[in-house]
Structures are given as structure tokens and as C-alpha cells.
Amino acid sequence: MGRLLDRGGYTSKYYRLPFFFMITLKRMAGLPSLSLLDTDAPYGVKCTEVTEALNEVLINFPRQSKGIESSVPFRVMPDHIHLLIRVDGKVPASVRLTLPQYVRVLRRRLTDAFNEVTGHQGEVFEWKWHDYVVKKKGQLANFRHYIINNAIMALARARRPDYFRIAQIEHTRLTERFWALGNVELLDYPELTAVKVSRSVLPETEAWEEEVEVFKEATPADVVVSCFFSRGEQAVRWHVLEQGGKCIILLPDGFESPLEVAPGCFKWHPAGDRLQQACAEGRLLFLSRIPPGTGKGEKVGSLRARCLQMNALAERLGLGSQGHPGGVLA
């Protein structure tokens, strides 16, 4: 991801530059929904009178704000709004507002539109807002995809919330307790295929053909297991998932930034729409030896040692599954 900024009034030098910024405004609790999620509606969003009013504000915002080139795409979700703001580099910097000033104007217009439709009086959006400055190659396309498909992904997660909760599990295939997220039943498949491709293996080489292209025969019935660190392993993961297959992903470094929703209860979403979609469909399982919420300063062993342990586990799961469904690993 790009540089994360959580401002709500703070002025950064980036805010005057002609960058794209992904903005998130969150609705205050207890107010009517900004839209409705519906699997039968286009892109998963069913527009209400409130949604239409907010959409109109977002569409007209660039024309009414000097220095803003675009606010598209955007998505009005039930309790928040995502949009991409493009600061116009053709407008002299002395004339341009800072991004917090633009957001303040936008928030006021959205609030007025909401209040006019609902009869509510007062603030509608939380004072704190979030933004990402889009600076790296490929980020803009990813952010566009994220915003456009935000409702679809929310619906997918809502269908199987249990697939996005971290739980401690025991299984006959595992020699100890693990922290898991996703479809634990993937461990019950008779055959698991361990994937291990050296980082030195490069695309369009003979080694790549031998170690990676062999997985082009993947089917929806296949389950592969790996840390998926190297480029070759990641290529295998994406190919298997695109073919409808399933992956068990071993996390040597644990779950990054899990959300604690209650004491000892954690939620977590894998990064990226494709992984979240596959997880919601029951085609992913994440396993970690490290408890969620473990502080970075706590000693959990070296990353290299943990990677080697997880690579060994992947190999043992693959070997142990052949002809021994559910067997205890030696």
C-alpha cells in the first residue's frame, strides 16, 4: 500500500501535489444507512434516496472545487464512502487548497445532502478520515478495483463471517495447535500438494518451466500448501486460485495487524480482493504458530527459522497426505 495518512486537519506537503488520493469518510454511528447492500444490485449496492443525493454531490464535486480534477471512482457504502480524489496539477499551487481543506468542503456538502433527505440535523461523518497517497506503480489500478468492488467483497465476507475469524485449532495432520483463519476443512482433503520453488528461479527459464508450469494442470479439486514466498510459489498460488483450486497458506510471521473485536477474539482480512473472495468461497486456509496480536517487540524467534519450520511443515503435509487421509504426521 501507499503511505497511510490519518489526518483530519493535518497539512502535509503531499496534499498540494498532483497525486491521486483514496479518501475514506465514515458515517457516525446511529444514523440511517447511506446505502444498502444487495447481491442482486449492480456492484452489490442498492441505491436509496440518500445514496442518490450523495452520488450527485460526489459527481459534481470536481466541477465545483477549483483544483480537484476528479473524484471518480467512488462508492457509497452503508456506513462509509470511498473515493479517489485527483488534485489538478495545472492549477497553480498558490491557488490549490490542501487536501484537508478539500475534504472539509466535501464533507460539508455531503452532510447537507444527507440532512436535506433525512431531516437529520448536525454532523453526519466522523471527524477523523483516512487517506492513501497513490505513488507506486500499479497502485492506482488496485485502488480503483478496490473501490468499485468494495460492496461485492463486503457481501462475500458477510456470507461466511466465520472464515474471517482467527481461531486456535487442533487437527490430526498437525503436530501442535495452530492459529487458523479460513476453511479448516481443507486439511481434511485426502491429498495436499506441497509447493516449494526457490527464490532464484526466474520466469522464462528452464527451471521455471520445470518447477512452476507443472501446476498448470491444477483443477478445482486441488489443494496446495506453502508459504508462497518466492515469485514461483506466488505464480502457482494465483494459477491454482484462478482455476478454482484451494490453498493452505502458512504464515511464518503471523497475522499482520489483526482486529481485536473482543478480548481474545480477532478478525482478519487477507490483503487484496482476490484473496478475500477466495477466502469467502472457502478456498483458503491460513495457518500460523504465532498468536494474533503478538507485539512486534516480543521474541518469537527469527523469521528465517520460522520460514524453515513452515516450509518443512508444507512438505510434511504434502507427503503425509498421500494415501493417509487425516493421518498424524510423524
C-alpha positions in Angstrom: 0.0 0.0 0.0 1.0 3.6 -0.3 1.8 5.9 2.5 -1.0 5.9 5.0 -2.1 9.2 6.3 -4.7 9.7 9.1 -5.2 13.4 9.3 -8.5 15.1 10.0 -7.0 18.6 9.6 -3.2 18.0 9.4 -1.4 19.6 6.4 1.2 17.5 4.6 3.4 18.7 1.7 1.8 15.9 -0.4 -1.6 17.4 -0.2 -0.7 20.2 -2.7 0.9 17.9 -5.2 -1.0 16.5 -8.3 -1.4 13.0 -6.9 -4.4 10.7 -6.6 -5.6 10.2 -3.0 -8.0 7.5 -1.9 -10.3 9.0 0.7 -12.5 7.2 3.2 -15.2 9.1 5.2 -17.0 7.1 7.9 -20.6 7.8 8.9 -21.3 8.4 12.6 -22.9 5.6 14.5 -26.7 5.6 14.9 -27.6 7.4 11.7 -29.5 5.9 8.8 -27.5 3.9 6.3 -26.0 5.7 3.3 -26.9 2.8 1.0 -28.0 -0.9 1.1 -26.0 -4.0 0.2 -27.9 -6.3 -2.2 -26.4 -9.2 -4.1 -28.9 -8.6 -7.0 -28.0 -4.9 -7.3 -25.3 -3.6 -9.7 -21.9 -3.9 -7.9 -23.7 -5.0 -4.8 -25.1 -1.6 -3.9 -28.8 -0.8 -3.8 -29.3 2.9 -4.0 -31.7 4.7 -1.7 -32.8 8.3 -1.8 -29.9 9.1 0.5 -27.5 7.3 -1.9 -28.7 9.2 -4.9 -28.2 12.5 -3.1 -24.7 11.6 -2.0 -23.8 10.3 -5.5 -24.8 13.6 -7.0 -22.6 15.5 -4.7 -19.6 13.3 -5.5 -20.2 13.6 -9.2 -20.4 17.4 -9.1 -17.6 17.9 -6.6 -14.7 18.3 -9.2 -16.7 20.9 -11.2 -17.5 23.0 -8.1 -14.0 22.8 -6.5 -11.1 24.6 -8.1 -8.0 22.3 -8.0 -9.8 19.0 -8.0 -9.7 17.2 -11.3 -11.7 14.1 -10.4 -13.4 12.2 -7.6 -14.1 9.1 -9.6 -14.4 6.2 -8.9 -16.4 6.4 -5.7 -18.6 4.0 -3.8 -21.2 4.9 -1.2 -21.3 2.0 1.3 -23.9 1.7 4.2 -21.6 3.2 6.8 -18.7 4.8 4.8 -17.7 6.4 1.5 -14.6 5.6 -0.6 -13.5 7.9 -3.4 -10.4 8.8 -5.4 -9.5 12.5 -5.5 -7.2 13.8 -8.2 -5.5 17.1 -7.4 -5.2 19.1 -10.6 -1.5 19.8 -11.3 -2.5 22.5 -13.8 -3.9 24.7 -11.1 -1.2 26.9 -9.5 -0.1 25.6 -6.1 -0.8 29.0 -4.6 -4.5 28.6 -5.6 -4.9 25.0 -4.6 -6.3 24.1 -1.2 -4.7 21.4 0.9 -6.4 18.1 0.9 -7.8 18.5 4.4 -9.5 21.7 3.1 -10.9 19.9 0.1 -12.2 17.1 2.3 -13.7 19.6 4.7 -15.7 21.2 1.8 -16.7 17.8 0.5 -17.8 16.5 3.9 -20.0 19.6 4.4 -21.7 19.2 1.0 -22.4 15.5 1.7 -23.7 16.4 5.2 -26.1 19.0 3.8 -27.3 16.5 1.2 -27.9 13.8 3.8 -29.7 16.1 6.2 -31.9 17.5 3.4 -33.1 14.0 2.6 -33.4 12.5 6.1 -34.3 15.6 8.1 -31.4 15.0 10.4 -29.6 18.0 11.9 -25.9 18.1 12.8 -22.8 16.2 11.7 -23.0 13.0 9.7 -19.4 11.9 9.2 -16.7 11.3 11.8 -14.1 14.0 12.2 -11.3 11.6 11.5 -10.9 10.5 7.9 -8.3 8.3 6.2 -6.4 8.8 3.0 -3.7 7.0 1.0 -1.5 8.8 -1.4 -1.2 6.8 -4.6 2.5 7.0 -5.6 3.6 3.5 -6.5 3.3 1.8 -9.9 0.1 -0.3 -10.1 -1.5 1.2 -7.0 -4.0 3.3 -8.9 -5.5 0.3 -10.7 -5.6 -1.6 -7.5 -7.4 1.3 -5.7 -9.9 1.6 -8.5 -10.6 -2.1 -8.3 -10.9 -2.0 -4.5 -13.4 0.9 -4.6 -15.6 -0.5 -7.4 -15.8 -4.0 -5.8 -16.0 -2.9 -2.2 -19.7 -3.8 -1.8 -19.2 -7.2 -3.5 -16.4 -8.1 -1.1 -18.4 -6.9 1.9 -21.3 -9.2 0.8 -18.9 -12.1 0.3 -17.5 -11.7 3.8 -20.9 -11.3 5.3 -22.0 -14.7 3.9 -19.2 -16.6 5.8 -18.0 -14.4 8.7 -16.5 -17.5 10.3 -14.0 -17.6 7.5 -12.6 -14.3 8.6 -12.2 -15.0 12.4 -8.9 -16.3 13.8 -9.3 -19.4 16.0 -6.9 -21.9 17.6 -7.3 -25.3 16.1 -6.1 -28.9 16.6 -6.0 -31.4 13.7 -4.7 -34.9 13.2 -2.5 -33.6 10.4 -0.8 -31.1 12.7 1.6 -31.9 15.5 0.6 -29.0 17.6 -2.1 -26.3 17.9 -2.1 -23.6 15.3 -3.9 -20.3 14.8 -6.1 -20.6 11.8 -8.3 -18.4 9.6 -10.4 -19.7 6.7 -11.8 -23.1 5.8 -10.2 -25.6 8.2 -11.9 -28.4 6.3 -9.2 -28.0 3.7 -7.0 -30.1 6.0 -9.4 -33.0 5.5 -8.7 -33.3 1.8 -7.1 -36.7 1.0 -4.2 -35.2 -1.0 -2.4 -31.9 -0.3 0.4 -30.8 -2.7 3.4 -29.0 -1.2 4.7 -26.1 -3.3 8.3 -25.1 -2.9 10.1 -23.0 -5.5 13.5 -21.4 -4.9 13.7 -17.6 -5.0 16.5 -18.0 -7.6 14.1 -19.5 -10.1 13.2 -16.8 -12.6 10.4 -16.6 -15.2 11.1 -17.8 -18.7 13.8 -20.1 -17.6 14.1 -23.9 -17.8 13.8 -24.2 -14.0 10.6 -22.1 -14.1 9.2 -24.5 -16.7 10.1 -27.5 -14.6 9.0 -26.2 -11.2 6.1 -23.8 -11.9 4.5 -24.7 -15.2 3.8 -28.2 -13.9 0.9 -26.7 -11.9 -0.9 -25.5 -15.0 -2.9 -28.7 -14.7 -4.4 -27.5 -11.5 -8.1 -28.3 -11.1 -10.8 -27.1 -8.6 -10.2 -30.2 -6.6 -6.5 -29.4 -6.0 -5.3 -28.2 -2.6 -1.7 -26.7 -2.5 0.2 -25.8 0.7 3.1 -23.4 1.0 4.4 -20.2 2.5 4.1 -18.8 -1.1 7.1 -16.5 -0.6 9.0 -16.8 -3.9 7.8 -15.5 -7.2 7.4 -19.0 -8.5 5.3 -20.0 -5.4 3.1 -16.9 -5.8 2.6 -17.7 -9.5 1.4 -21.2 -8.5 -0.9 -19.7 -5.9 -2.6 -17.3 -8.3 -2.9 -20.0 -11.0 -4.4 -22.5 -8.6 -6.9 -20.0 -7.3 -7.8 -18.8 -10.9 -8.6 -22.4 -11.8 -10.9 -22.7 -8.8 -8.4 -24.6 -6.7 -7.6 -24.2 -3.0 -4.6 -23.0 -1.0 -3.3 -23.5 2.5 -1.1 -20.6 3.2 1.4 -20.9 6.0 2.3 -17.6 7.8 5.8 -17.7 9.4 5.3 -14.1 10.6 1.8 -14.5 11.9 -1.4 -12.5 11.0 -0.4 -8.9 10.2 -2.5 -6.3 12.2 -5.5 -8.4 13.2 -8.6 -6.6 14.5 -9.5 -7.5 18.1 -13.3 -7.3 18.2 -13.5 -8.7 21.8 -10.9 -9.8 24.4 -9.1 -12.7 22.7 -11.3 -12.6 19.6 -9.7 -11.5 16.4 -10.9 -10.8 12.8 -8.5 -10.5 9.8 -8.9 -10.0 6.1 -6.2 -11.1 3.7 -4.8 -8.3 1.5 -6.4 -8.0 -1.9 -9.9 -8.6 -3.3 -8.9 -11.9 -5.0 -7.7 -13.4 -1.7 -10.7 -12.2 0.2 -13.1 -13.6 -2.5 -11.3 -17.0 -2.4 -11.5 -16.9 1.4 -15.2 -16.2 1.4 -15.7 -19.1 -1.0 -13.9 -21.5 1.4 -10.9 -21.9 -0.8 -8.3 -20.6 1.6 -6.8 -21.5 4.9 -4.2 -19.5 6.7 -2.1 -21.2 9.5 0.3 -19.6 11.9 2.2 -20.7 15.0 2.2 -17.1 16.3 -0.8 -16.0 18.3 -2.7 -13.0 16.8 -1.9 -9.7 18.5 1.7 -10.7 19.4 3.6 -7.5 19.7 6.5 -6.8 17.3 8.9 -6.4 20.2 8.1 -9.9 21.6 10.6 -12.6 20.9 9.0 -15.2 18.6 12.2 -16.5 17.0 14.0 -15.4 13.9 11.9 -15.1 10.7 14.3 -17.4 8.8 13.9 -20.1 11.4 10.1 -19.7 11.2 10.2 -19.9 7.4 12.2 -23.1 7.5 9.8 -24.6 10.0 6.8 -23.7 7.9 8.5 -25.0 4.7 9.1 -28.2 6.5 5.5 -28.4 7.6 4.3 -27.8 4.0 6.5 -30.7 2.8 5.2 -33.0 5.6 1.6 -32.1 4.9 2.1 -32.9 1.2 3.9 -36.2 1.9 1.7 -37.2 4.8 -1.5 -36.8 2.7 -0.6 -39.4 0.1 -2.6 -42.5 0.9 -3.1 -41.4 4.6 -6.1 -39.1 4.8 -6.2 -37.4 8.1 -3.1 -39.3 9.4 -1.0 -38.0 12.2 2.3 -36.6 11.0 5.4 -38.5 12.3 
